[in-house]
Structure formats: structure tokens, C-alpha cells
Amino acid sequence: MYRISKQFHFSCSHIIEGLPDTHKCSRLHGHNYIAEIILDSETLDQYGFIVDYHDLRPFKEMIDNELDHRHLNDVLPSATSAEAIAEWLFKRARQIWPQLAKIRISETPGTWAEYSE
């Protein structure tokens, strides 16, 4: 099995709704996120790639146009946790790359969440 990944950076704000008022994530705050797209394949194309990294540009454009410097509560349909961001990006990216294995989201240097099917 072959695997590739590429990271993309973005910044945005959000509020985790429904948390107690004493929880810091219930207040408006933001993160400098890292989104990592991970693709798997048992075969390579004629050039020796799963996907050419350059061909992942639509993922960067999706992040830049729809998430970067936005308020996530205005973008995502429900929750705005790292897990929910990973799922939202996965479902959109899977339409482009059938080799998509998972999306990983990091809010801080020591944390990450991922979504796969």
C-alpha cells in the first residue's frame, strides 16, 4: 500500500456551542489549524504517483476560499470541533480524490483529530 500526505495551514475563529459558560471554548476564539490530506492506493499511475502533489491544489483552494480567516460557525452545518472540520473536508475532498484515506486536523501543536470512512 502506498500513502501520501500534504499539509495545509489556515486560521479561523469559532465557538463550540452548548458547552458550559465556564468552558473556554464556549467563548469566541480561534486557531491556526493544520489540515492534512492523506491518500492511499495499492497502485501508482504512469508517473509513479498516487496523485501528483500539484494536483491537490483544489484542496488548498477549498480551504483558502471557504475556511481561512472565516468564522466556522457561519460555514459548517453543525459542530465546529476539529473532528467536525475533518469530516466536512473529507466528504468534500472524497468527491475529487477516490484514493482519500483520511483528513487530519490539528488545532495546536499537541493535538489532532481525524476522519475516515
N, CA, C and O of each residue as an XYZ file, in Angstrom:
468
protein
N       0.851     -1.176      0.000
C       0.000      0.000      0.000
C       0.893      1.234      0.000
O       1.846      1.330      0.774
N       0.574      2.161     -0.867
C       1.272      3.442     -0.932
C       0.439      4.483     -0.196
O      -0.788      4.394     -0.161
N       1.107      5.465      0.387
C       0.408      6.541      1.103
C       1.162      7.846      0.878
O       2.392      7.881      0.926
N       0.415      8.913      0.635
C       0.989     10.259      0.588
C       0.152     11.162      1.486
O      -0.998     10.857      1.803
N       0.747     12.264      1.884
C       0.004     13.272      2.639
C       0.595     14.642      2.348
O       1.754     14.778      1.953
N      -0.221     15.625      2.552
C       0.224     17.006      2.386
C      -0.542     17.860      3.389
O      -1.730     17.646      3.629
N       0.156     18.827      3.967
C      -0.450     19.701      4.965
C      -0.745     21.076      4.379
O      -0.033     21.585      3.513
N      -1.833     21.653      4.893
C      -2.272     22.986      4.505
C      -2.621     23.755      5.772
O      -3.196     23.193      6.705
N      -2.277     25.026      5.806
C      -2.491     25.843      7.001
C      -3.607     26.857      6.765
O      -3.760     27.400      5.672
N      -4.384     27.095      7.829
C      -5.418     28.126      7.769
C      -5.725     28.605      9.184
O      -5.441     27.915     10.163
N      -6.298     29.778      9.272
C      -6.679     30.375     10.554
C      -8.143     30.752     10.504
O      -8.626     31.271      9.497
N      -8.846     30.494     11.586
C     -10.248     30.896     11.656
C     -10.715     30.900     13.105
O     -10.029     30.417     14.006
N     -11.897     31.456     13.298
C     -12.485     31.539     14.630
C     -13.691     30.611     14.721
O     -14.233     30.152     13.715
N     -14.089     30.354     15.960
C     -15.321     29.599     16.185
C     -15.712     29.673     17.651
O     -14.959     30.153     18.498
N     -16.898     29.190     17.919
C     -17.423     28.999     19.263
C     -17.961     27.575     19.289
O     -18.702     27.175     18.390
N     -17.597     26.813     20.304
C     -18.180     25.484     20.466
C     -19.469     25.688     21.255
O     -19.447     25.927     22.462
N     -20.573     25.589     20.558
C     -21.871     25.871     21.175
C     -22.328     24.729     22.065
O     -22.044     23.562     21.795
N     -23.044     25.080     23.134
C     -23.604     24.092     24.042
C     -22.725     23.767     25.235
O     -23.172     23.088     26.160
N     -21.487     24.236     25.235
C     -20.609     23.998     26.371
C     -21.001     24.916     27.527
O     -21.610     25.960     27.293
N     -20.672     24.558     28.753
C     -20.939     25.461     29.883
C     -20.219     26.793     29.691
O     -19.154     26.842     29.075
N     -20.788     27.857     30.209
C     -20.171     29.186     30.083
C     -18.763     29.234     30.667
O     -17.957     30.079     30.276
N     -18.468     28.345     31.589
C     -17.148     28.330     32.225
C     -16.081     27.676     31.345
O     -14.888     27.803     31.622
N     -16.496     26.984     30.300
C     -15.536     26.322     29.408
C     -14.972     27.350     28.435
O     -15.735     28.065     27.787
N     -13.645     27.435     28.324
C     -13.037     28.475     27.485
C     -13.434     28.360     26.016
O     -13.427     29.365     25.304
N     -13.778     27.164     25.545
C     -14.160     27.002     24.134
C     -15.593     27.452     23.856
O     -16.027     27.468     22.704
N     -16.326     27.816     24.907
C     -17.674     28.347     24.698
C     -17.631     29.822     24.300
O     -18.636     30.398     23.885
N     -16.449     30.417     24.435
C     -16.267     31.819     24.047
C     -15.618     31.896     22.664
O     -14.975     30.947     22.215
N     -15.793     33.019     22.009
C     -15.182     33.241     20.700
C     -13.667     33.104     20.822
O     -13.037     33.740     21.667
N     -13.100     32.266     19.965
C     -11.649     32.078     19.947
C     -11.257     31.560     18.573
O     -12.119     31.265     17.746
N      -9.973     31.452     18.333
C      -9.501     30.980     17.041
C      -8.290     30.089     17.161
O      -7.680     29.966     18.223
N      -7.957     29.469     16.040
C      -6.802     28.575     15.975
C      -6.068     28.794     14.661
O      -6.642     29.257     13.675
N      -4.812     28.457     14.670
C      -4.033     28.319     13.445
C      -4.000     26.826     13.155
O      -3.179     26.090     13.703
N      -4.898     26.394     12.292
C      -5.099     24.978     12.021
C      -4.107     24.452     10.990
O      -3.560     25.197     10.176
N      -3.897     23.141     11.059
C      -3.215     22.402     10.005
C      -4.184     21.321      9.548
O      -4.655     20.519     10.354
N      -4.475     21.302      8.267
C      -5.287     20.242      7.674
C      -4.355     19.368      6.860
O      -3.610     19.856      6.010
N      -4.403     18.083      7.123
C      -3.566     17.137      6.393
C      -4.458     16.202      5.598
O      -5.345     15.553      6.154
N      -4.222     16.137      4.308
C      -4.955     15.222      3.436
C      -4.069     13.993      3.227
O      -2.882     14.116      2.923
N      -4.657     12.814      3.395
C      -3.904     11.560      3.322
C      -4.589     10.658      2.297
O      -5.779     10.365      2.412
N      -3.832     10.228      1.305
C      -4.365      9.375      0.242
C      -3.607      8.055      0.211
O      -2.388      8.021      0.383
N      -4.343      6.969     -0.011
C      -3.779      5.626     -0.104
C      -4.111      5.011     -1.449
O      -5.149      5.313     -2.038
N      -3.235      4.152     -1.934
C      -3.516      3.401     -3.151
C      -2.633      2.164     -3.209
O      -1.492      2.174     -2.747
N      -3.167      1.122     -3.774
C      -2.372     -0.086     -3.983
C      -1.566     -0.014     -5.278
O      -0.671     -0.826     -5.508
N      -1.893      0.966     -6.121
C      -1.184      1.118     -7.390
C      -0.753      2.560     -7.574
O      -1.248      3.470     -6.909
N       0.179      2.745     -8.490
C       0.649      4.078     -8.845
C       0.277      4.363    -10.286
O       0.071      3.443    -11.079
N       0.191      5.640    -10.622
C      -0.115      5.989    -12.010
C       1.137      5.819    -12.879
O       2.172      5.350    -12.405
N       1.031      6.196    -14.126
C       2.137      6.002    -15.075
C       3.395      6.766    -14.714
O       4.474      6.455    -15.219
N       3.268      7.784    -13.827
C       4.421      8.589    -13.424
C       5.005      8.136    -12.090
O       6.024      8.662    -11.641
N       4.355      7.158    -11.457
C       4.817      6.688    -10.157
C       4.186      7.415     -8.984
O       4.718      7.384     -7.875
N       3.041      8.076     -9.221
C       2.346      8.826     -8.173
C       1.035      8.147     -7.796
O       0.429      7.453     -8.612
N       0.600      8.355     -6.543
C      -0.810      8.129     -6.204
C      -1.585      9.277     -6.825
O      -2.524      9.081     -7.596
N      -1.162     10.483     -6.465
C      -1.657     11.738     -7.041
C      -0.469     12.692     -7.014
O       0.257     12.742     -6.021
N      -0.265     13.428     -8.057
C       0.778     14.454     -8.076
C       0.413     15.501     -7.016
O      -0.721     15.977     -6.984
N       1.353     15.855     -6.165
C       1.069     16.853     -5.122
C       0.493     18.131     -5.710
O      -0.354     18.774     -5.090
N       0.938     18.495     -6.879
C       0.410     19.696     -7.536
C      -1.089     19.575     -7.794
O      -1.806     20.577     -7.786
N      -1.560     18.362     -8.021
C      -2.980     18.145     -8.297
C      -3.852     18.217     -7.051
O      -5.068     18.052     -7.140
N      -3.241     18.464     -5.882
C      -4.005     18.682     -4.648
C      -4.373     20.150     -4.465
O      -4.949     20.530     -3.446
N      -4.042     20.964     -5.448
C      -4.351     22.399     -5.369
C      -5.827     22.686     -5.080
O      -6.106     23.625     -4.333
N      -6.788     21.935     -5.627
C      -8.186     22.202     -5.295
C      -8.491     22.093     -3.789
O      -9.395     22.765     -3.293
N      -7.747     21.258     -3.072
C      -7.936     21.158     -1.624
C      -7.476     22.448     -0.955
O      -8.147     22.969     -0.063
N      -6.337     22.955     -1.388
C      -5.853     24.240     -0.862
C      -6.839     25.359     -1.169
O      -7.117     26.200     -0.314
N      -7.361     25.367     -2.374
C      -8.324     26.404     -2.746
C      -9.608     26.300     -1.924
O     -10.189     27.320     -1.554
N     -10.052     25.080     -1.636
C     -11.227     24.875     -0.804
C     -10.997     25.485      0.581
O     -11.852     26.196      1.108
N      -9.845     25.199      1.154
C      -9.506     25.737      2.472
C      -9.383     27.253      2.422
O      -9.956     27.955      3.256
N      -8.632     27.761      1.438
C      -8.415     29.203      1.340
C      -9.716     29.964      1.112
O      -9.932     31.020      1.708
N     -10.575     29.438      0.260
C     -11.794     30.155     -0.109
C     -12.940     30.002      0.895
O     -13.789     30.885      1.011
N     -12.961     28.886      1.613
C     -14.126     28.612      2.452
C     -13.858     28.587      3.946
O     -14.794     28.727      4.733
N     -12.602     28.413      4.366
C     -12.304     28.322      5.790
C     -11.366     29.407      6.300
O     -11.580     29.953      7.382
N     -10.336     29.721      5.535
C      -9.300     30.625      6.028
C      -9.857     32.005      6.347
O     -10.529     32.631      5.527
N      -9.558     32.463      7.563
C      -9.983     33.769      8.070
C     -11.505     33.945      8.011
O     -12.016     35.015      7.682
N     -12.199     32.870      8.339
C     -13.661     32.888      8.439
C     -14.050     32.485      9.861
O     -13.225     32.034     10.656
N     -15.336     32.667     10.145
C     -15.914     32.211     11.408
C     -16.598     30.877     11.118
O     -17.607     30.838     10.414
N     -16.057     29.788     11.655
C     -16.529     28.447     11.316
C     -18.018     28.236     11.575
O     -18.664     27.461     10.870
N     -18.565     28.916     12.575
C     -19.996     28.764     12.862
C     -20.857     29.254     11.708
O     -22.021     28.868     11.599
N     -20.301     30.099     10.848
C     -21.025     30.578      9.667
C     -20.806     29.674      8.453
O     -21.475     29.845      7.434
N     -19.880     28.714      8.545
C     -19.505     27.886      7.398
C     -19.997     26.446      7.544
O     -20.645     25.912      6.643
N     -19.691     25.829      8.668
C     -20.027     24.417      8.862
C     -21.496     24.259      9.227
O     -22.069     25.135      9.874
N     -22.110     23.158      8.824
C     -23.539     22.986      9.046
C     -23.932     22.733     10.496
O     -25.076     22.987     10.871
N     -23.007     22.236     11.320
C     -23.374     21.974     12.718
C     -22.182     22.256     13.614
O     -21.825     23.418     13.809
N     -21.564     21.234     14.158
C     -20.453     21.397     15.097
C     -19.230     22.006     14.413
O     -19.056     21.899     13.199
N     -18.390     22.646     15.224
C     -17.173     23.267     14.690
C     -15.914     22.718     15.351
O     -14.869     23.368     15.340
N     -16.012     21.542     15.917
C     -14.847     20.889     16.527
C     -13.867     20.459     15.432
O     -14.205     20.442     14.249
N     -12.660     20.115     15.846
C     -11.675     19.606     14.883
C     -12.200     18.353     14.193
O     -11.960     18.150     13.003
N     -12.914     17.515     14.935
C     -13.494     16.305     14.362
C     -14.497     16.644     13.262
O     -14.523     16.004     12.211
N     -15.321     17.661     13.520
C     -16.339     18.064     12.542
C     -15.710     18.703     11.307
O     -16.188     18.498     10.191
N     -14.651     19.470     11.497
C     -13.941     20.059     10.357
C     -13.353     18.947      9.494
O     -13.447     18.993      8.267
N     -12.746     17.945     10.138
C     -12.157     16.823      9.404
C     -13.218     16.096      8.584
O     -12.983     15.765      7.421
N     -14.372     15.846      9.171
C     -15.438     15.162      8.440
C     -15.938     16.011      7.268
O     -16.139     15.493      6.170
N     -16.137     17.295      7.496
C     -16.633     18.206      6.454
C     -15.666     18.240      5.267
O     -16.086     18.146      4.114
N     -14.375     18.375      5.558
C     -13.386     18.390      4.486
C     -13.299     17.031      3.790
O     -13.167     16.970      2.568
N     -13.371     15.957      4.548
C     -13.297     14.622      3.959
C     -14.412     14.409      2.946
O     -14.163     13.970      1.824
N     -15.616     14.714      3.335
C     -16.762     14.462      2.445
C     -16.670     15.278      1.164
O     -17.125     14.825      0.114
N     -16.107     16.439      1.229
C     -15.948     17.266      0.033
C     -14.770     16.786     -0.809
O     -14.870     16.721     -2.034
N     -13.652     16.448     -0.157
C     -12.461     16.017     -0.893
C     -12.653     14.630     -1.514
O     -12.066     14.341     -2.557
N     -13.450     13.786     -0.902
C     -13.659     12.432     -1.421
C     -14.311     12.467     -2.798
O     -14.140     11.544     -3.594
N     -15.052     13.525     -3.076
C     -15.684     13.676     -4.388
C     -14.641     13.909     -5.479
O     -14.890     13.629     -6.652
N     -13.477     14.418     -5.092
C     -12.408     14.722     -6.047
C     -11.402     13.579     -6.129
O     -10.973     13.202     -7.220
N     -11.025     13.028     -4.974
C      -9.985     12.001     -4.917
C     -10.538     10.724     -4.283
O     -10.674     10.654     -3.062
N     -10.854      9.725     -5.088
C     -11.351      8.466     -4.524
C     -10.304      7.745     -3.668
O     -10.652      6.866     -2.879
N      -9.031      8.107     -3.815
C      -7.961      7.493     -3.028
C      -7.880      8.071     -1.612
O      -7.046      7.637     -0.817
N      -8.734      9.042     -1.291
C      -8.672      9.697      0.015
C      -8.863      8.679      1.129
O      -9.852      7.945      1.145
N      -7.918      8.638      2.057
C      -7.988      7.722      3.197
C      -8.494      8.423      4.442
O      -9.318      7.871      5.171
N      -8.007      9.642      4.699
C      -8.422     10.373      5.891
C      -8.009     11.827      5.793
O      -7.136     12.205      5.012
N      -8.658     12.616      6.605
C      -8.291     14.017      6.806
C      -7.952     14.171      8.277
O      -8.687     13.711      9.151
N      -6.848     14.813      8.533
C      -6.415     15.073      9.905
C      -6.383     16.573     10.133
O      -5.897     17.326      9.290
N      -6.903     17.006     11.276
C      -6.937     18.422     11.644
C      -6.207     18.622     12.959
O      -6.447     17.905     13.930
N      -5.320     19.593     12.983
C      -4.615     19.951     14.206
C      -4.967     21.387     14.575
O      -4.871     22.297     13.753
N      -5.378     21.573     15.836
C      -5.662     22.921     16.351
C      -4.452     23.510     17.057
O      -4.241     24.722     17.064
N      -3.668     22.629     17.646
C      -2.486     23.041     18.402
C      -1.360     22.062     18.077
O      -1.616     20.989     17.532
N      -0.123     22.417     18.404
C       0.979     21.507     18.096
C       0.852     20.126     18.742
O       1.451     19.166     18.257
N       0.084     20.011     19.829
C      -0.009     18.734     20.522
C      -1.302     17.980     20.332
O      -1.511     16.951     20.974
N      -2.193     18.470     19.451
C      -3.487     17.808     19.299
C      -3.831     17.626     17.822
O      -3.405     18.400     16.965
N      -4.615     16.580     17.547
C      -5.157     16.384     16.210
C      -6.384     15.497     16.310
O      -6.550     14.729     17.258
N      -7.237     15.626     15.304
C      -8.409     14.771     15.141
C      -8.434     14.345     13.688
O      -7.959     15.077     12.819
N      -8.981     13.171     13.411
C      -9.041     12.741     12.027
C     -10.382     12.088     11.738
O     -11.071     11.594     12.630
N     -10.724     12.106     10.447
C     -11.948     11.458      9.989
C     -11.602     10.595      8.782
O     -10.854     11.005      7.893
N     -12.167      9.386      8.774
C     -12.054      8.485      7.631
C     -13.333      7.665      7.562
O     -14.109      7.624      8.516
N     -13.540      7.023      6.440
C     -14.705      6.148      6.319
C     -14.248      4.706      6.289
O     -15.074      3.798      6.191
